Amino acid sequence: MKLLACFVTLLLAACTHVRDISRAECAPEGVPGHVTLKRVAYLYESDDASADLLDYQAPGRALLAELPAGTALTVTRVELRNGFESTFGAVYALGTVDAGGGRQFEYLWGVHDRITYAPWESAAYDPRANHRVVKCGR
């Protein structure tokens, strides 16, 4: 039974593909780099060492910090992840909060080849509007 569990784990890990698209000229202008929040964002506990950065409140999740507009962030990398959990691909921005010890975060920016405006790009939050195509998202 342990052998089967190990095989399944290895198979799922082999299906995962992460591609750094930060410097592929398909990430929006200004990232990677230093950015400033234009609207409030929230840091929530995550399963790994980084925190999840969300631009909406998520009841039931452990809130680490509320980041007001004007908070400085550094986006260090933009990734396209394809795999068992994200069959169609997911675009993530990874970085750190400049204040408070440099807490690491991940921000789910979009799915497949479409992203919305991140909290450092727009003061308005509307997850249904303003979808943009990431050129190398496929």
N, C-alpha and C positions, 0 to 999 in steps of 0.2 A: 504494500500500500504506500509506503514512504517513497518507493521508487517511482510509482505512478504520479504522486504529488510533485516530486522533483521534476519529472519529465514535463508535466503540464506547466509548471512555473517557468522552466527554461523555454518552452514553446511560446508562451505568452511574452516573455522578455524578448525573444528573437523577433517577434512581430512588431515591436516598438521601434519607431524611427524618429529621431529628433534632429531637426536641421536648423542651424543658426542662420537666420535671414537678416540679421542686423545690418550687415554690410553688403547685402546683395542688391542694394538700391530698390528694394521693394517695401521696406519699412517706411512709415511716414516720416517726413522731414523732422529733424530735431531729435530723433532717437536712433541709436543710443546717444545719451547725453544728459545734461542737467535740465530738469523741467520743474515747473511750479504748478501746483494744483489750482485749477480755476473753479473748482467746486469741491464740496466736502467729499471725503472718501473714508472708508473704514478698513481697519486692519483686523482680521479674524485669525484665530488659531488655525493651524493647518496640521496635516498628518506628518509633515516633514519639518526640517529646520526653518524654513521660511514661513512667512505669514501670507494669507490670502488678502489681496487688496481688492475691495469691492466698492462700487460706487452706489450702493444701495444697502439698507439695513437688512440683516439676515437673522431674524428671530430664531432662537434655538442654537445659535453658534456662539462660541466664546469670543466676545469682543475684546481685543487687546488695546485698541486706541481709535479715537475719532480724529481724523486729520482735517483741520479746517482749510478752506481755500487760502492759498498763499504758502502752504507747506512745500518745502523744497524736497525733490526726489532726484535720484540719479537712476536712469534707466540704462542698464549695462548690456542688455541682450534682448533680442526678439527671436523667439523660437517658433517653428512650425512643428507640431507633434502629431504624428500619425501612429496609430497602434490599436491594440485590442480595445482600450477604453475610449478612444476617440477615432473611430473608423474614418470619419470624414476629415479629420484634421482639426487642430485647434491652434490658434495663434496666441502666444503668451508673451507678455513683457515682464522681464525680470529686472530687479534692481534693489535699491536701498532707500530708506527714508534718511535724509541727511541729518536730521536732528535726532536726539534721543538714543544715541549709541549705534546708529546705522543699521536698524532692523531690516533684514532682507524680506522682500515680498515677491509674489507672483501675481500678475493681473491677467485674467482671461479676457483677451482683447476681442476675440472673434472666433468664428467657426468656419471651417473650410477655407474659402478664399475671401471672406468678408469680415471687416472689422467695423466697430462703431467708434464714435469719438470718445477717447479716454478722458478721465477727469482732469488731466493736464492739458487737454486740447480745447475743451468747450465748457462753458459755465452751465449749459443746459443738459439735462439727463433725459434722453428718450431712446431706449434700447431698440426701438423699431425704426427709427429714422436715421438718415445720414450714413447708411452703410456704404463702405468703400471697398473696392476690390484690391487685394494684395496681389501684385503682379506675379509673384513666384509662389503663390499659395496653393497651387495644384501640383 
